[in-house]
């Protein structure tokens, strides 16, 4: 009997210590304190963008053609070269035209002389007014023919209509060509234009001067920036879109007419927007609302509703519900209980969630 009592007295302190340790692990009156990873909500400038597709166009592109019939005498360009406005492209043989121009000049001078003599004769009634009118008509016709031949002589030199890049050549030296025969293309590639059809729901936010970024398959790691310079005033009823045009600098001629362009159009810029990691959203209620755990200065977790704004890779804008600098939980939300304290993980644990 004494032995049983002695064993009981020895075991009681051990049981009391075990119970005390178990109680201290759980915390006073509840489950164990959750350890969480947190980051502060940051403030930054954001651009609201929409993604669209369009086509790259030349600033100007003209198929150069001959204005007259003739034989190609000289070719002054190489395919693909840059060229200035007014630079010669092709010269036609002008020998026949020069002879025709000389003949036209002689006819004009003779007709001019006849009119001068007839003017005096008609005053003296030596010829009729009708005869004088006929001579005047001949004078006007010869003058017009002379100007035509002079213009044709000027047209034997085919020149670039503007600064740009010369395309493929369609003629060869010695080739006989006719009026409107194509010679080559001249294309102005700096700047280039982009045409894109924008859904009508965005028209209220569109204006001339808005920034636009494009990417093309040929340069997947590059972004080209331009500005909108034209917004159509009518909506296409067949697809409910409106045409906009943008202009982009293209000094290296990387962007080619006809390229398919993926565009991001900046609709608005917001300064001092509140941004948090997207993983902090514990429960998304709809496209614009969610719940986020916020930790106060006493390390108490609170579940707070927020309104969402622009979404970015790995991050989301908070339009309402969180202020810059407030602490949000990004890991450990499953064990977090609203209104209960949490244990903060070391700052280095949050490094992968923090972006510049």
Secondary structure, 3 states (H helix, E strand, C coil): CHHHHHHHHHHHHHHHHHHHHHHHHHCCCCCCCEEEEEEECEEEEEEEEEEEEEEEEEEEEEEEECCCCEEEEEECCCCCCEECCCCEEEEECCHHHHHHHHHHHHHHHHHHHHHHHHHHHHHCCCCCHHHHHHHHHHHHHHHHHHHHHHHHHHHCEEECCCCEEECCCCCCCCCEECCCCEEEEEEEEEEEEEEEEEEHHHHHHCCCCCEEEEEEHHHCCCCEEEEEEEECCCCECCCCEEEEEEEECCCCCCCCCCCEEEEEEEEEEEEEEEEEEHHHEEEECCCCEEEEEEECCCCEEEEEEEEEEEEECCEEEEEECCCCCCEEEEECHHHCCCCCEEEECCHHHHHHHCCC
